[in-house]
Amino acid sequence: MKKKILIVVSNANTIGPHNRRTGNFLSEVAHPYAEFDKAGYQIDFASLSGDTPYLDALNLADDPDNLKFLVGKGWVTMQKAKKLSDVDVSTYDAIFMPGGLAPMVDMPEAPLLKQVIRETWDRGAVVAAVCHGPVSLLNVTLSDGTYLVKGKNIASFTTAEEDNYARADVPFDLQTALTKQGAVYHTTPPWTANSVADGKLVTGQNPASAKGVGEKVVAILEGMS
């Protein structure tokens, strides 16, 4: 049976006191999408509000996977993202939260998203996120009351990267927040590829890590066949 992936995207388009324009970072959606598509998986999109999501970093449209996403069925499908509350997430083999600054706006607390991530993890499906996307993992508690990220090997956009990107715009530092909840945090030099798999939890550091996250998710799912 064809594997099913649900990509859960942010609906935010501005962030911070200066209303910086943002969205879901193009390559962090398109590069994993390309890996899932090559594997022959069914790929669906959901957003928190059900409104049309936004894309950021359209200046990277000349990248082959990004361009294919934009002019092919990827962006068309993403624009039709269902409201998360209307989706039966239990039918999916993996969920994936891409980054961009947008998830820092609507994903740190989002009760339904936390529930979906916890239930997906509890039933043994794959949970994945990249760059600022791992903000979705914050405040997810398991049945024993511990944080999902506690003791897990995790990567996300780092403090060093944020200092030279959007420090004045983000509400908090993601690396610090994940570490405080017990994550075993892994970093590489800024903007270099770093994707980490810990069981069925896959995370990545930055845009350069998005392809690796997609590849690791596929490898895990193929191993479950």
Buried (B, 14 or more C-beta within 10 A) or exposed (E): EEBBBBBBBBBBBBBBEEEBEBBBBBBBBBBBBBBBBEBEBBBBBBBBBBEEBBBBBEEBBEBEBBBBBBEBEBBEBBEEBEBBEEBEBEEBBBBBBBBBBBBBBBBBEBEEBBEBBBEBBEEEBBBBBBBBBBBBBBBBEEEEEEBBBEEBBBBBBBBEBBEEBBEEBBEEBBBEBBBEBBBBBBBBEBBEBBBBBBEBBBBBBBBBBBBBBBBBBBBBBEEEE
